[in-house]
């Protein structure tokens, strides 16, 4: 059992359960849940973390270029 907020930690897990407000909201493999796209909570969370990471990397590049 692994509980994680950083979703890259659980990408290779055999089974992922998305808990929302104390209940299991989605369950499946990373690929199954990610394939739901905009209809899935897990897929939306992955996209949000990817965007946040890209933004942080871009900001770091801009800071180091100064």
CHARMM internal coordinates of N, CA and C (Angstrom, degrees):
IC EDIT
DIST 1 N 1 CA 1.4490
DIST 1 CA 1 C 1.5260
ANGL 1 N 1 CA 1 C 108.19
DIST 1 C 2 N 1.3083
ANGL 1 CA 1 C 2 N 116.04
DIHE 1 N 1 CA 1 C 2 N 129.49
DIST 2 N 2 CA 1.4595
ANGL 1 C 2 N 2 CA 122.46
DIHE 1 CA 1 C 2 N 2 CA 176.74
DIST 2 CA 2 C 1.5202
ANGL 2 N 2 CA 2 C 107.58
DIHE 1 C 2 N 2 CA 2 C -130.80
DIST 2 C 3 N 1.3056
ANGL 2 CA 2 C 3 N 115.93
DIHE 2 N 2 CA 2 C 3 N 131.95
DIST 3 N 3 CA 1.4591
ANGL 2 C 3 N 3 CA 120.98
DIHE 2 CA 2 C 3 N 3 CA 174.06
DIST 3 CA 3 C 1.5221
ANGL 3 N 3 CA 3 C 106.01
DIHE 2 C 3 N 3 CA 3 C -112.89
DIST 3 C 4 N 1.3341
ANGL 3 CA 3 C 4 N 116.66
DIHE 3 N 3 CA 3 C 4 N 126.10
DIST 4 N 4 CA 1.4616
ANGL 3 C 4 N 4 CA 118.91
DIHE 3 CA 3 C 4 N 4 CA -174.05
DIST 4 CA 4 C 1.5185
ANGL 4 N 4 CA 4 C 111.51
DIHE 3 C 4 N 4 CA 4 C -144.35
DIST 4 C 5 N 1.3150
ANGL 4 CA 4 C 5 N 114.30
DIHE 4 N 4 CA 4 C 5 N 145.21
DIST 5 N 5 CA 1.4587
ANGL 4 C 5 N 5 CA 120.28
DIHE 4 CA 4 C 5 N 5 CA 170.78
DIST 5 CA 5 C 1.5187
ANGL 5 N 5 CA 5 C 110.32
DIHE 4 C 5 N 5 CA 5 C -98.27
DIST 5 C 6 N 1.3238
ANGL 5 CA 5 C 6 N 116.47
DIHE 5 N 5 CA 5 C 6 N -28.41
DIST 6 N 6 CA 1.4636
ANGL 5 C 6 N 6 CA 121.14
DIHE 5 CA 5 C 6 N 6 CA 175.07
DIST 6 CA 6 C 1.5267
ANGL 6 N 6 CA 6 C 106.42
DIHE 5 C 6 N 6 CA 6 C -85.23
DIST 6 C 7 N 1.3089
ANGL 6 CA 6 C 7 N 116.57
DIHE 6 N 6 CA 6 C 7 N 106.84
DIST 7 N 7 CA 1.4639
ANGL 6 C 7 N 7 CA 121.08
DIHE 6 CA 6 C 7 N 7 CA -170.86
DIST 7 CA 7 C 1.5186
ANGL 7 N 7 CA 7 C 113.48
DIHE 6 C 7 N 7 CA 7 C -68.83
DIST 7 C 8 N 1.3219
ANGL 7 CA 7 C 8 N 118.32
DIHE 7 N 7 CA 7 C 8 N -21.30
DIST 8 N 8 CA 1.4658
ANGL 7 C 8 N 8 CA 119.39
DIHE 7 CA 7 C 8 N 8 CA 177.02
DIST 8 CA 8 C 1.5272
ANGL 8 N 8 CA 8 C 110.54
DIHE 7 C 8 N 8 CA 8 C -62.72
DIST 8 C 9 N 1.3204
ANGL 8 CA 8 C 9 N 117.23
DIHE 8 N 8 CA 8 C 9 N -22.67
DIST 9 N 9 CA 1.4645
ANGL 8 C 9 N 9 CA 122.57
DIHE 8 CA 8 C 9 N 9 CA 178.52
DIST 9 CA 9 C 1.5255
ANGL 9 N 9 CA 9 C 111.75
DIHE 8 C 9 N 9 CA 9 C -64.35
DIST 9 C 10 N 1.3233
ANGL 9 CA 9 C 10 N 117.42
DIHE 9 N 9 CA 9 C 10 N -30.74
DIST 10 N 10 CA 1.4692
ANGL 9 C 10 N 10 CA 120.33
DIHE 9 CA 9 C 10 N 10 CA -172.40
DIST 10 CA 10 C 1.5256
ANGL 10 N 10 CA 10 C 114.56
DIHE 9 C 10 N 10 CA 10 C -110.71
DIST 10 C 11 N 1.3097
ANGL 10 CA 10 C 11 N 117.98
DIHE 10 N 10 CA 10 C 11 N 6.14
DIST 11 N 11 CA 1.4717
ANGL 10 C 11 N 11 CA 120.35
DIHE 10 CA 10 C 11 N 11 CA -177.26
DIST 11 CA 11 C 1.5214
ANGL 11 N 11 CA 11 C 113.54
DIHE 10 C 11 N 11 CA 11 C -56.47
DIST 11 C 12 N 1.3201
ANGL 11 CA 11 C 12 N 117.60
DIHE 11 N 11 CA 11 C 12 N -33.62
DIST 12 N 12 CA 1.4669
ANGL 11 C 12 N 12 CA 120.47
DIHE 11 CA 11 C 12 N 12 CA -176.99
DIST 12 CA 12 C 1.5273
ANGL 12 N 12 CA 12 C 112.87
DIHE 11 C 12 N 12 CA 12 C -97.41
DIST 12 C 13 N 1.3076
ANGL 12 CA 12 C 13 N 117.50
DIHE 12 N 12 CA 12 C 13 N 10.26
DIST 13 N 13 CA 1.4645
ANGL 12 C 13 N 13 CA 120.99
DIHE 12 CA 12 C 13 N 13 CA 178.39
DIST 13 CA 13 C 1.5270
ANGL 13 N 13 CA 13 C 109.76
DIHE 12 C 13 N 13 CA 13 C -66.52
DIST 13 C 14 N 1.3281
ANGL 13 CA 13 C 14 N 116.03
DIHE 13 N 13 CA 13 C 14 N 150.08
DIST 14 N 14 CA 1.4637
ANGL 13 C 14 N 14 CA 120.50
DIHE 13 CA 13 C 14 N 14 CA 178.08
DIST 14 CA 14 C 1.5247
ANGL 14 N 14 CA 14 C 111.51
DIHE 13 C 14 N 14 CA 14 C -64.48
DIST 14 C 15 N 1.3151
ANGL 14 CA 14 C 15 N 116.31
DIHE 14 N 14 CA 14 C 15 N -34.91
DIST 15 N 15 CA 1.4567
ANGL 14 C 15 N 15 CA 121.26
DIHE 14 CA 14 C 15 N 15 CA -177.17
DIST 15 CA 15 C 1.5239
ANGL 15 N 15 CA 15 C 108.36
DIHE 14 C 15 N 15 CA 15 C -147.90
DIST 15 C 16 N 1.3250
ANGL 15 CA 15 C 16 N 116.35
DIHE 15 N 15 CA 15 C 16 N 136.85
DIST 16 N 16 CA 1.4602
ANGL 15 C 16 N 16 CA 122.20
DIHE 15 CA 15 C 16 N 16 CA -180.00
DIST 16 CA 16 C 1.5245
ANGL 16 N 16 CA 16 C 107.52
DIHE 15 C 16 N 16 CA 16 C -118.49
DIST 16 C 17 N 1.3203
ANGL 16 CA 16 C 17 N 115.94
DIHE 16 N 16 CA 16 C 17 N 130.79
DIST 17 N 17 CA 1.4641
ANGL 16 C 17 N 17 CA 121.00
DIHE 16 CA 16 C 17 N 17 CA 174.88
DIST 17 CA 17 C 1.5205
ANGL 17 N 17 CA 17 C 107.83
DIHE 16 C 17 N 17 CA 17 C -116.19
DIST 17 C 18 N 1.3168
ANGL 17 CA 17 C 18 N 116.25
DIHE 17 N 17 CA 17 C 18 N 127.10
DIST 18 N 18 CA 1.4583
ANGL 17 C 18 N 18 CA 121.65
DIHE 17 CA 17 C 18 N 18 CA 177.33
DIST 18 CA 18 C 1.5263
ANGL 18 N 18 CA 18 C 106.96
DIHE 17 C 18 N 18 CA 18 C -97.07
DIST 18 C 19 N 1.3317
ANGL 18 CA 18 C 19 N 115.27
DIHE 18 N 18 CA 18 C 19 N 119.04
DIST 19 N 19 CA 1.4604
ANGL 18 C 19 N 19 CA 121.02
DIHE 18 CA 18 C 19 N 19 CA -179.41
DIST 19 CA 19 C 1.5194
ANGL 19 N 19 CA 19 C 108.27
DIHE 18 C 19 N 19 CA 19 C -101.64
DIST 19 C 20 N 1.3242
ANGL 19 CA 19 C 20 N 115.53
DIHE 19 N 19 CA 19 C 20 N 127.11
DIST 20 N 20 CA 1.4598
ANGL 19 C 20 N 20 CA 119.87
DIHE 19 CA 19 C 20 N 20 CA 178.94
DIST 20 CA 20 C 1.5233
ANGL 20 N 20 CA 20 C 107.95
DIHE 19 C 20 N 20 CA 20 C -132.01
DIST 20 C 21 N 1.3094
ANGL 20 CA 20 C 21 N 116.65
DIHE 20 N 20 CA 20 C 21 N 122.71
DIST 21 N 21 CA 1.4636
ANGL 20 C 21 N 21 CA 123.83
DIHE 20 CA 20 C 21 N 21 CA -178.71
DIST 21 CA 21 C 1.5295
ANGL 21 N 21 CA 21 C 111.49
DIHE 20 C 21 N 21 CA 21 C 52.82
DIST 21 C 22 N 1.3378
ANGL 21 CA 21 C 22 N 116.42
DIHE 21 N 21 CA 21 C 22 N 41.35
DIST 22 N 22 CA 1.4544
ANGL 21 C 22 N 22 CA 122.13
DIHE 21 CA 21 C 22 N 22 CA 174.56
DIST 22 CA 22 C 1.5146
ANGL 22 N 22 CA 22 C 116.10
DIHE 21 C 22 N 22 CA 22 C 82.90
DIST 22 C 23 N 1.3110
ANGL 22 CA 22 C 23 N 118.57
DIHE 22 N 22 CA 22 C 23 N 1.42
DIST 23 N 23 CA 1.4655
ANGL 22 C 23 N 23 CA 121.87
DIHE 22 CA 22 C 23 N 23 CA -179.93
DIST 23 CA 23 C 1.5222
ANGL 23 N 23 CA 23 C 110.62
DIHE 22 C 23 N 23 CA 23 C -123.99
DIST 23 C 24 N 1.3339
ANGL 23 CA 23 C 24 N 115.57
DIHE 23 N 23 CA 23 C 24 N 150.72
DIST 24 N 24 CA 1.4630
ANGL 23 C 24 N 24 CA 119.99
DIHE 23 CA 23 C 24 N 24 CA 175.65
DIST 24 CA 24 C 1.5220
ANGL 24 N 24 CA 24 C 107.43
DIHE 23 C 24 N 24 CA 24 C -69.74
DIST 24 C 25 N 1.3266
ANGL 24 CA 24 C 25 N 115.32
DIHE 24 N 24 CA 24 C 25 N 119.86
DIST 25 N 25 CA 1.4621
ANGL 24 C 25 N 25 CA 121.19
DIHE 24 CA 24 C 25 N 25 CA -176.66
DIST 25 CA 25 C 1.5214
ANGL 25 N 25 CA 25 C 111.47
DIHE 24 C 25 N 25 CA 25 C -99.05
DIST 25 C 26 N 1.3400
ANGL 25 CA 25 C 26 N 116.66
DIHE 25 N 25 CA 25 C 26 N -39.48
DIST 26 N 26 CA 1.4692
ANGL 25 C 26 N 26 CA 123.03
DIHE 25 CA 25 C 26 N 26 CA 177.68
DIST 26 CA 26 C 1.5158
ANGL 26 N 26 CA 26 C 107.91
DIHE 25 C 26 N 26 CA 26 C -142.66
DIST 26 C 27 N 1.3216
ANGL 26 CA 26 C 27 N 115.57
DIHE 26 N 26 CA 26 C 27 N 150.34
DIST 27 N 27 CA 1.4606
ANGL 26 C 27 N 27 CA 120.30
DIHE 26 CA 26 C 27 N 27 CA 175.89
DIST 27 CA 27 C 1.5232
ANGL 27 N 27 CA 27 C 108.64
DIHE 26 C 27 N 27 CA 27 C -147.60
DIST 27 C 28 N 1.3201
ANGL 27 CA 27 C 28 N 116.20
DIHE 27 N 27 CA 27 C 28 N 138.73
DIST 28 N 28 CA 1.4629
ANGL 27 C 28 N 28 CA 121.31
DIHE 27 CA 27 C 28 N 28 CA 179.43
DIST 28 CA 28 C 1.5156
ANGL 28 N 28 CA 28 C 109.79
DIHE 27 C 28 N 28 CA 28 C 163.81
DIST 28 C 29 N 1.3140
ANGL 28 CA 28 C 29 N 116.25
DIHE 28 N 28 CA 28 C 29 N -174.19
DIST 29 N 29 CA 1.4631
ANGL 28 C 29 N 29 CA 120.17
DIHE 28 CA 28 C 29 N 29 CA 174.93
DIST 29 CA 29 C 1.5306
ANGL 29 N 29 CA 29 C 108.50
DIHE 28 C 29 N 29 CA 29 C -78.52
DIST 29 C 30 N 1.3271
ANGL 29 CA 29 C 30 N 115.80
DIHE 29 N 29 CA 29 C 30 N 167.60
DIST 30 N 30 CA 1.4670
ANGL 29 C 30 N 30 CA 120.03
DIHE 29 CA 29 C 30 N 30 CA 176.55
DIST 30 CA 30 C 1.5262
ANGL 30 N 30 CA 30 C 110.04
DIHE 29 C 30 N 30 CA 30 C -54.58
DIST 30 C 31 N 1.3343
ANGL 30 CA 30 C 31 N 116.38
DIHE 30 N 30 CA 30 C 31 N -48.55
DIST 31 N 31 CA 1.4709
ANGL 30 C 31 N 31 CA 120.28
DIHE 30 CA 30 C 31 N 31 CA -177.38
DIST 31 CA 31 C 1.5273
ANGL 31 N 31 CA 31 C 111.75
DIHE 30 C 31 N 31 CA 31 C -61.86
DIST 31 C 32 N 1.3302
ANGL 31 CA 31 C 32 N 116.96
DIHE 31 N 31 CA 31 C 32 N -42.50
DIST 32 N 32 CA 1.4683
ANGL 31 C 32 N 32 CA 120.34
DIHE 31 CA 31 C 32 N 32 CA 179.84
DIST 32 CA 32 C 1.5236
ANGL 32 N 32 CA 32 C 111.14
DIHE 31 C 32 N 32 CA 32 C -62.71
DIST 32 C 33 N 1.3231
ANGL 32 CA 32 C 33 N 116.06
DIHE 32 N 32 CA 32 C 33 N -46.64
DIST 33 N 33 CA 1.4616
ANGL 32 C 33 N 33 CA 119.81
DIHE 32 CA 32 C 33 N 33 CA -177.54
DIST 33 CA 33 C 1.5246
ANGL 33 N 33 CA 33 C 111.60
DIHE 32 C 33 N 33 CA 33 C -71.35
DIST 33 C 34 N 1.3292
ANGL 33 CA 33 C 34 N 117.31
DIHE 33 N 33 CA 33 C 34 N -39.09
DIST 34 N 34 CA 1.4589
ANGL 33 C 34 N 34 CA 120.83
DIHE 33 CA 33 C 34 N 34 CA -179.87
DIST 34 CA 34 C 1.5274
ANGL 34 N 34 CA 34 C 111.10
DIHE 33 C 34 N 34 CA 34 C -66.57
DIST 34 C 35 N 1.3228
ANGL 34 CA 34 C 35 N 116.88
DIHE 34 N 34 CA 34 C 35 N -31.66
DIST 35 N 35 CA 1.4690
ANGL 34 C 35 N 35 CA 120.43
DIHE 34 CA 34 C 35 N 35 CA -178.49
DIST 35 CA 35 C 1.5309
ANGL 35 N 35 CA 35 C 112.68
DIHE 34 C 35 N 35 CA 35 C -68.96
DIST 35 C 36 N 1.3173
ANGL 35 CA 35 C 36 N 118.26
DIHE 35 N 35 CA 35 C 36 N -12.70
DIST 36 N 36 CA 1.4673
ANGL 35 C 36 N 36 CA 121.20
DIHE 35 CA 35 C 36 N 36 CA 177.94
DIST 36 CA 36 C 1.5227
ANGL 36 N 36 CA 36 C 112.14
DIHE 35 C 36 N 36 CA 36 C -72.11
DIST 36 C 37 N 1.3283
ANGL 36 CA 36 C 37 N 116.08
DIHE 36 N 36 CA 36 C 37 N -16.42
DIST 37 N 37 CA 1.4651
ANGL 36 C 37 N 37 CA 120.42
DIHE 36 CA 36 C 37 N 37 CA 177.01
DIST 37 CA 37 C 1.5123
ANGL 37 N 37 CA 37 C 112.33
DIHE 36 C 37 N 37 CA 37 C 57.37
DIST 37 C 38 N 1.3169
ANGL 37 CA 37 C 38 N 116.56
DIHE 37 N 37 CA 37 C 38 N -135.60
DIST 38 N 38 CA 1.4682
ANGL 37 C 38 N 38 CA 122.19
DIHE 37 CA 37 C 38 N 38 CA -176.78
DIST 38 CA 38 C 1.5240
ANGL 38 N 38 CA 38 C 113.19
DIHE 37 C 38 N 38 CA 38 C -63.83
DIST 38 C 39 N 1.3272
ANGL 38 CA 38 C 39 N 117.79
DIHE 38 N 38 CA 38 C 39 N -14.66
DIST 39 N 39 CA 1.4601
ANGL 38 C 39 N 39 CA 120.87
DIHE 38 CA 38 C 39 N 39 CA 179.61
DIST 39 CA 39 C 1.5235
ANGL 39 N 39 CA 39 C 112.50
DIHE 38 C 39 N 39 CA 39 C -86.01
DIST 39 C 40 N 1.3226
ANGL 39 CA 39 C 40 N 117.41
DIHE 39 N 39 CA 39 C 40 N -6.93
DIST 40 N 40 CA 1.4567
ANGL 39 C 40 N 40 CA 120.46
DIHE 39 CA 39 C 40 N 40 CA -176.20
DIST 40 CA 40 C 1.5164
ANGL 40 N 40 CA 40 C 113.34
DIHE 39 C 40 N 40 CA 40 C -115.13
DIST 40 C 41 N 1.3162
ANGL 40 CA 40 C 41 N 115.81
DIHE 40 N 40 CA 40 C 41 N 139.47
DIST 41 N 41 CA 1.4610
ANGL 40 C 41 N 41 CA 121.40
DIHE 40 CA 40 C 41 N 41 CA 178.37
DIST 41 CA 41 C 1.5232
ANGL 41 N 41 CA 41 C 110.23
DIHE 40 C 41 N 41 CA 41 C -64.84
DIST 41 C 42 N 1.3368
ANGL 41 CA 41 C 42 N 117.24
DIHE 41 N 41 CA 41 C 42 N -46.75
DIST 42 N 42 CA 1.4660
ANGL 41 C 42 N 42 CA 121.63
DIHE 41 CA 41 C 42 N 42 CA -178.77
DIST 42 CA 42 C 1.5279
ANGL 42 N 42 CA 42 C 110.48
DIHE 41 C 42 N 42 CA 42 C -59.14
DIST 42 C 43 N 1.3128
ANGL 42 CA 42 C 43 N 117.16
DIHE 42 N 42 CA 42 C 43 N -46.52
DIST 43 N 43 CA 1.4678
ANGL 42 C 43 N 43 CA 120.79
DIHE 42 CA 42 C 43 N 43 CA -179.44
DIST 43 CA 43 C 1.5273
ANGL 43 N 43 CA 43 C 111.00
DIHE 42 C 43 N 43 CA 43 C -61.72
DIST 43 C 44 N 1.3198
ANGL 43 CA 43 C 44 N 117.43
DIHE 43 N 43 CA 43 C 44 N -40.25
DIST 44 N 44 CA 1.4648
ANGL 43 C 44 N 44 CA 120.64
DIHE 43 CA 43 C 44 N 44 CA 178.03
DIST 44 CA 44 C 1.5263
ANGL 44 N 44 CA 44 C 110.81
DIHE 43 C 44 N 44 CA 44 C -64.57
DIST 44 C 45 N 1.3338
ANGL 44 CA 44 C 45 N 116.62
DIHE 44 N 44 CA 44 C 45 N -40.55
DIST 45 N 45 CA 1.4638
ANGL 44 C 45 N 45 CA 120.28
DIHE 44 CA 44 C 45 N 45 CA 179.26
DIST 45 CA 45 C 1.5255
ANGL 45 N 45 CA 45 C 111.28
DIHE 44 C 45 N 45 CA 45 C -64.75
DIST 45 C 46 N 1.3324
ANGL 45 CA 45 C 46 N 116.68
DIHE 45 N 45 CA 45 C 46 N -41.27
DIST 46 N 46 CA 1.4687
ANGL 45 C 46 N 46 CA 120.80
DIHE 45 CA 45 C 46 N 46 CA 177.73
DIST 46 CA 46 C 1.5296
ANGL 46 N 46 CA 46 C 109.46
DIHE 45 C 46 N 46 CA 46 C -59.79
DIST 46 C 47 N 1.3220
ANGL 46 CA 46 C 47 N 116.63
DIHE 46 N 46 CA 46 C 47 N -48.02
DIST 47 N 47 CA 1.4698
ANGL 46 C 47 N 47 CA 120.76
DIHE 46 CA 46 C 47 N 47 CA -179.34
DIST 47 CA 47 C 1.5287
ANGL 47 N 47 CA 47 C 111.18
DIHE 46 C 47 N 47 CA 47 C -60.94
DIST 47 C 48 N 1.3402
ANGL 47 CA 47 C 48 N 116.92
DIHE 47 N 47 CA 47 C 48 N -42.34
DIST 48 N 48 CA 1.4616
ANGL 47 C 48 N 48 CA 120.45
DIHE 47 CA 47 C 48 N 48 CA 179.38
DIST 48 CA 48 C 1.5240
ANGL 48 N 48 CA 48 C 111.04
DIHE 47 C 48 N 48 CA 48 C -62.15
DIST 48 C 49 N 1.3305
ANGL 48 CA 48 C 49 N 117.51
DIHE 48 N 48 CA 48 C 49 N -41.59
DIST 49 N 49 CA 1.4593
ANGL 48 C 49 N 49 CA 120.11
DIHE 48 CA 48 C 49 N 49 CA 179.13
DIST 49 CA 49 C 1.5231
ANGL 49 N 49 CA 49 C 111.37
DIHE 48 C 49 N 49 CA 49 C -68.56
DIST 49 C 50 N 1.3330
ANGL 49 CA 49 C 50 N 117.58
DIHE 49 N 49 CA 49 C 50 N -36.64
DIST 50 N 50 CA 1.4627
ANGL 49 C 50 N 50 CA 120.34
DIHE 49 CA 49 C 50 N 50 CA 177.81
DIST 50 CA 50 C 1.5235
ANGL 50 N 50 CA 50 C 110.86
DIHE 49 C 50 N 50 CA 50 C -64.23
DIST 50 C 51 N 1.3287
ANGL 50 CA 50 C 51 N 117.07
DIHE 50 N 50 CA 50 C 51 N -42.68
DIST 51 N 51 CA 1.4649
ANGL 50 C 51 N 51 CA 121.28
DIHE 50 CA 50 C 51 N 51 CA 179.00
DIST 51 CA 51 C 1.5287
ANGL 51 N 51 CA 51 C 110.02
DIHE 50 C 51 N 51 CA 51 C -64.22
DIST 51 C 52 N 1.3272
ANGL 51 CA 51 C 52 N 117.13
DIHE 51 N 51 CA 51 C 52 N -43.41
DIST 52 N 52 CA 1.4678
ANGL 51 C 52 N 52 CA 120.82
DIHE 51 CA 51 C 52 N 52 CA 179.12
DIST 52 CA 52 C 1.5250
ANGL 52 N 52 CA 52 C 110.71
DIHE 51 C 52 N 52 CA 52 C -62.02
DIST 52 C 53 N 1.3227
ANGL 52 CA 52 C 53 N 116.96
DIHE 52 N 52 CA 52 C 53 N -40.55
DIST 53 N 53 CA 1.4647
ANGL 52 C 53 N 53 CA 120.89
DIHE 52 CA 52 C 53 N 53 CA 179.33
DIST 53 CA 53 C 1.5286
ANGL 53 N 53 CA 53 C 110.62
DIHE 52 C 53 N 53 CA 53 C -65.75
DIST 53 C 54 N 1.3321
ANGL 53 CA 53 C 54 N 116.75
DIHE 53 N 53 CA 53 C 54 N -45.11
DIST 54 N 54 CA 1.4665
ANGL 53 C 54 N 54 CA 120.64
DIHE 53 CA 53 C 54 N 54 CA 179.08
DIST 54 CA 54 C 1.5278
ANGL 54 N 54 CA 54 C 111.01
DIHE 53 C 54 N 54 CA 54 C -61.61
DIST 54 C 55 N 1.3234
ANGL 54 CA 54 C 55 N 117.03
DIHE 54 N 54 CA 54 C 55 N -41.29
DIST 55 N 55 CA 1.4623
ANGL 54 C 55 N 55 CA 121.37
DIHE 54 CA 54 C 55 N 55 CA 178.72
DIST 55 CA 55 C 1.5246
ANGL 55 N 55 CA 55 C 110.50
DIHE 54 C 55 N 55 CA 55 C -62.52
DIST 55 C 56 N 1.3240
ANGL 55 CA 55 C 56 N 116.81
DIHE 55 N 55 CA 55 C 56 N -44.69
DIST 56 N 56 CA 1.4654
ANGL 55 C 56 N 56 CA 120.89
DIHE 55 CA 55 C 56 N 56 CA 179.13
DIST 56 CA 56 C 1.5264
ANGL 56 N 56 CA 56 C 111.03
DIHE 55 C 56 N 56 CA 56 C -62.75
DIST 56 C 57 N 1.3246
ANGL 56 CA 56 C 57 N 116.76
DIHE 56 N 56 CA 56 C 57 N -41.25
DIST 57 N 57 CA 1.4673
ANGL 56 C 57 N 57 CA 120.38
DIHE 56 CA 56 C 57 N 57 CA 179.40
DIST 57 CA 57 C 1.5242
ANGL 57 N 57 CA 57 C 110.69
DIHE 56 C 57 N 57 CA 57 C -65.49
DIST 57 C 58 N 1.3182
ANGL 57 CA 57 C 58 N 117.21
DIHE 57 N 57 CA 57 C 58 N -42.79
DIST 58 N 58 CA 1.4700
ANGL 57 C 58 N 58 CA 120.94
DIHE 57 CA 57 C 58 N 58 CA 178.65
DIST 58 CA 58 C 1.5246
ANGL 58 N 58 CA 58 C 111.21
DIHE 57 C 58 N 58 CA 58 C -63.30
DIST 58 C 59 N 1.3248
ANGL 58 CA 58 C 59 N 116.98
DIHE 58 N 58 CA 58 C 59 N -41.31
DIST 59 N 59 CA 1.4626
ANGL 58 C 59 N 59 CA 120.62
DIHE 58 CA 58 C 59 N 59 CA 178.17
DIST 59 CA 59 C 1.5217
ANGL 59 N 59 CA 59 C 110.97
DIHE 58 C 59 N 59 CA 59 C -64.63
DIST 59 C 60 N 1.3224
ANGL 59 CA 59 C 60 N 117.01
DIHE 59 N 59 CA 59 C 60 N -38.75
DIST 60 N 60 CA 1.4653
ANGL 59 C 60 N 60 CA 120.88
DIHE 59 CA 59 C 60 N 60 CA 178.61
DIST 60 CA 60 C 1.5261
ANGL 60 N 60 CA 60 C 110.70
DIHE 59 C 60 N 60 CA 60 C -65.28
DIST 60 C 61 N 1.3364
ANGL 60 CA 60 C 61 N 116.51
DIHE 60 N 60 CA 60 C 61 N -40.73
DIST 61 N 61 CA 1.4665
ANGL 60 C 61 N 61 CA 120.34
DIHE 60 CA 60 C 61 N 61 CA 178.23
DIST 61 CA 61 C 1.5282
ANGL 61 N 61 CA 61 C 110.98
DIHE 60 C 61 N 61 CA 61 C -62.98
DIST 61 C 62 N 1.3402
ANGL 61 CA 61 C 62 N 115.79
DIHE 61 N 61 CA 61 C 62 N -43.29
DIST 62 N 62 CA 1.4658
ANGL 61 C 62 N 62 CA 120.10
DIHE 61 CA 61 C 62 N 62 CA 179.80
DIST 62 CA 62 C 1.5217
ANGL 62 N 62 CA 62 C 110.71
DIHE 61 C 62 N 62 CA 62 C -63.41
DIST 62 C 63 N 1.3228
ANGL 62 CA 62 C 63 N 116.97
DIHE 62 N 62 CA 62 C 63 N -40.31
DIST 63 N 63 CA 1.4711
ANGL 62 C 63 N 63 CA 121.06
DIHE 62 CA 62 C 63 N 63 CA -179.64
DIST 63 CA 63 C 1.5178
ANGL 63 N 63 CA 63 C 111.53
DIHE 62 C 63 N 63 CA 63 C -66.28
DIST 63 C 64 N 1.3223
ANGL 63 CA 63 C 64 N 117.14
DIHE 63 N 63 CA 63 C 64 N -39.23
DIST 64 N 64 CA 1.4671
ANGL 63 C 64 N 64 CA 120.02
DIHE 63 CA 63 C 64 N 64 CA -178.23
DIST 64 CA 64 C 1.5262
ANGL 64 N 64 CA 64 C 111.81
DIHE 63 C 64 N 64 CA 64 C -76.27
DIST 64 C 65 N 1.3267
ANGL 64 CA 64 C 65 N 117.70
DIHE 64 N 64 CA 64 C 65 N -20.07
DIST 65 N 65 CA 1.4593
ANGL 64 C 65 N 65 CA 121.32
DIHE 64 CA 64 C 65 N 65 CA -179.85
DIST 65 CA 65 C 1.5273
ANGL 65 N 65 CA 65 C 111.94
DIHE 64 C 65 N 65 CA 65 C -79.30
DIST 65 C 66 N 1.3049
ANGL 65 CA 65 C 66 N 117.13
DIHE 65 N 65 CA 65 C 66 N -14.25
DIST 66 N 66 CA 1.4767
ANGL 65 C 66 N 66 CA 121.04
DIHE 65 CA 65 C 66 N 66 CA -177.23
DIST 66 CA 66 C 1.4756
ANGL 66 N 66 CA 66 C 111.91
DIHE 65 C 66 N 66 CA 66 C -76.87
END
COOR INIT
IC SEED 1 N 1 CA 1 C
IC BUILD
